[in-house]
């Protein structure tokens, strides 16, 4: 019941798991407290993983989203579905396979849908033939489409600048911002990585974005309103560390993340200046997912370990290490209160933090 990057989702006392079993993509709802299954939906999927990503599992990769009584899933072939969270009933489904040359980019659809203000925003299609769409969340009806770049693997986010809501995301070769209401391009900047795999979801506070990608270092940029519209202004950039697939956490005055440098190292930056506060020894893992909670950093690695250390520590010195799984954990860990949910290649597990 594991496999793939799609992370478990916790909402309203339930656990939702999006996974692949044979030739089916399965959506399952469980009682979080007991593990009792409430409902299950499945749909056929025919997809062969890119050979460079076979170790990550067969997908799906995109984490579902719960909003307003519906669960939204984005399958590895680019099929977007909405289910009632109470019953599992399929409300609507959009299949984009006939609209584009291919329905997903080279490594499969991986970005989570963004639900905001009664709309679902999702980047569909393939690397060189795609569109970021805004769909009515209740009906799935398309409201606008922006075709300026093909999809990447990072998820879109929403920010407000000068009272206007913007959708910010990476495409194959661009970092860009769109009007959430009309889909108009507000600003863009070229942003490319080796293998065309922009995969790090931007982190934002206010109009400041933290962005990164393989071999691109980490940069803080401000979205600024001008007389002519909007533009990006760089606040700082460091090449000391860089991100590959793991998005960082922004806590107070610190940015804590997992760099692909030195075969995997944890780090902390000063968000005001970009100065490196500390770096761990290398060879920590292939990848890691990070959660900041209760004054602690919870880092789950692809090696199946959970590492815990104080957020304000002045160096990398985990106070506890737990073995969570024998197979790799590529999906992001989910946390609700003191319950931690992990999804490895073979199973989903619920742990209680003491």
N, C-alpha and C positions, 0 to 999 in steps of 0.2 A: 504493500500500500504506500510505499515511499516513492522514490525516484523523482529526479528533476529538481529544479530550483524553486518551483511554486511553493511558497511558504504556507504553513498552517495559519488560519485566521481565527481569532477569538472575538466573539461579539455576543452580548446579551446571554451569557452563560452557556453558549454553544461553541463547539469547535468545528470549523469547516475545513475539509481537506480536499484538495484538487490534485489528482494523481492519474497515473496510467497503469492499466492492468491489461496486458496483452494488446489487443487492437482497440481498446476502449479508453477514452478519457472519462474518469469517474469523478463526480462531485458527491461528497458525503457530509452529512451533518450529524454530530454527536452531542450528547450531553457532556459538558466539560467535566462535571464533578464525577460522573459514573462511567463514562465511556460508552454508554448505551447509544446505538445508532438510531437516529430519528428518521432519516430518509436518505435515499441514494438516487442519483441520476447518472446515466451513462450515454455516451455517443461514440460512434465509430470514428477512428482516426487512423489514417494511413500516412506514416511519416518516418523517413529514415534519417537519423541524426547525421550531421556533418561529422566526418571521421575525426576531426580535431576535438570534438566535444562528447564522444561516446562515453567517456568515463564519468560524465555528469548525470547519466541516466537518460531515459527515453523521453523525458518531459512529462507534463507540461512545465514551462518555466515561469510564466507570469502569475504572480500572487493575486488571488481574487480580492474583491473589495465588497464590503457590506455597507449599504446605505439605504435608509428609508424603507426597510422591510424587504430589500432585494439583495441578492448575491450576484455579483457580476464576475464572470470568468472569461479569460482570453486564452484560447487553446493554442497549442504550439503551431498549428497550421493557420492561425489568424482568424478563428471563429469566435465571435463575441456573443455571449449568452447572458440572459438575465433570468434568475430563478426567485421565486418566493422563498424567503428564509423560513417561514413557518411550515410550509408543506413540501417544498422542493419542486413545485409546479413550474414548468418552463413558461415564462411570461413572453419572451421574444428572443429571437436569435438572428444574427446577421452573419452571413457567410460571404466573404469577399473574394472567393477563389475565381469567380468569373469576371471580376472587375479589373484585376491587375494581372501582369505577366506571371506573377507568383503571389501567393497569399501571405508569405512570411519571408523575412530576410534569411541570409545564409545559414545562421545558427538557430533558426526557429524564432517565432514570436516570443518575446521575453518580457516586454514592459507591462506593468500593471495598468489597468484603466484608471483614470482619474475621474471621480464623481464629485461635482460641485455645482450648486445652484440649479439642480434639476436636470443637469446634463452629464453625459458620459463622454470623456475625451480619450481618444485612443489613436495611435499612429499605426496605420494598416498598410498592407502591400509588401513589396520587396525593396531591396537596396536602391535600385534605380527607377522604381515605378511605384510610388506610394503616396499617401495623403494622411494628414492629421485631421481627424473627423470630430465633429461635435454632434452627438446624438441625443435625442430626447430620452431621458432616463426611464420614463414610464412606458414608452412605446417602441423605442429603438429607431424612430424616424430621424433621418439625417437632417441637420439644420445648417451646417456649413462644412466645407472641405478646403484645406490648404495643401497645395501640391508642390511646395517649394523644395522639398527634400524627401528622400526615402527614409524609412524608419531605422532606428538603431535599437539598442537593448536597454537603455536607461528609461525610467518611467517619467512621464510629464508631471510637473508640479504647478501650483497656482500661487501667484504673489500679487499683492496690491501695490500699485505705484501711483501716487497722486489721485487716489480714489478710484482708479480703474483696475479691474481684474485682468491679469495676464496669464496665459498658459506658456510655461517655459519648458523647453525640452531640448534634447539632442536629437539630431537626425544623423544620417550617415556621415555627412561632412559639415554640419552646421550646429552651432548653439543658437537658439532663436527664441523670440518672444512674440506671441500672437494675442490679439484682442480676444478675450474669452467670449464676448458678445457676438462679434462678427467674423472672427477668423482672419482679420487683416494682419499682415506682417508689420510689427512695430519696430523690431530691430533684429539683427543677425550678426554673427561672427563666424568665419570659417573655423572649424575645429575638427581635426582628423587624427586618427590613431593608426598604428599598424593593424592590418587585417580588417580595417573598416568596422570596428566593434566598439564604438562609444557605448559604454556599459555602466558608467557611474552616474547615478541619479544626483542632480544638483541638490545641495543643502542650502536653505535660505532662512534668513531672519530679516524681516522688513524687505527692503529693496536690495539687500546685499546677498550675493550668491557665492557659494564656494563650489568651484568646478575643477574637474580633473579627468584624466584619461591616460591610458598606457603611454609612458614616455613623455607625458606632457607636464609633469610637475603638478603643483596645486596652486590655484589662483583665486583670489577674492576679487570679485567685480561688482560694481554698483550699477543698477539700472537707474538712469537719470533722465528726468523729463526736461526737455529743452524747448525753445521756441519752435523748432522744426519737428519735434516729435520726441523720440526716445533714443538714447545711446548708451553704450556700455563704457564705463571708466574703470580701469584697473586700479585696485587699492594696494595690492601686493602680490608677489608671486615667489614661490620657492621651488627649486629643482632638487632639494635635498631628499624629498620623498615624493612618491607619485602613487596614484591609485589605478587599479586594473578592473576588478569586478566588485569590490567591496566599497559601499558608501560609508562615509564617516559619520560621527555624531558630534553635534555642536552643543556643548554644555558650558554655560557661563562664558568665561573668557578663553575657553580651550576648545580646540578641534582635535578629537581623538579618532585615529583611523588605523587602517591596515594597509601598508604599502607592499607592492610586489618587489621592491628592491631587496637585495640580499636574500632572495628566495623566501621572502615573507617576513615582514617585521612590523610590530606595532609602534605607534608614535603619538606624540602630542605636540600641537602647535599653539602658539599665541595667536588668537584670531584677529587681534588688532594689528599685528605686524608680520605674521607669517613665520616668526622665529621658531625654530625647533626647540621644544622644552625638554624632550627626551625621546630616545629610540631604544627599542628592545634589541637584543641579539637577533641575528637572522635565522633563517630556516625554521620559522615557527609553524608554517602551514602553507598550503596552496592558496587558501582563501579563508576569510573569517567574516562572521556577521556580528555586529556590535549593538548592544542595548545599554543605555544609561538609565539606571533605576535605583532609588534609595541610596544615593551617594556612592554607588558602585558601578563599575564597568563590567558587563557580562559579555564575554567574547567566546563565541562558539566557533570552532575551527573545523576545517574539512577533515581533520584527523580524528574527529569524533570526541573532542575534549571541550569542556567548559572551563574557562579561566576567569577568575574573579579578582578584581583589585580596586582599591579606592580611587574615585575619579580625581581626587586632588593629590594623588601620589606624585612625587618628584622624579620618578623613574619607573621602569617596568619591573614590578615586583609582585606578581600574583600572590594573594594570600591563601587562595584555595584553587585546587584543580580537580575536576571531576571527569571520569570516563563516561560518556553518554552513549556511544554507539561503536560497533565494530566495523560498520561500513561508513563511507564518507558522508558528511553532512554538507550538502550544497545549498539547501534551503535555509532562509533566514529563520532564526528562532523567534517564537512568539511568547509574550509574557502577559499574564493577567493576575494581578495581585502577587501571590507567592507561587503561582503555578507556571511552570516553564514547559513549553511544548516544542519538541524537536522532531524533525522529519529527515531520516537518512534514506539510503537507497532501498532499504527493505521494510521499514516500519515507521510508525508515528508513536512517540512516547510522551507521557505527561509526567513531569517531575515536580515535587514540592520543595521549595527552597526553605531551609531552616535558618 
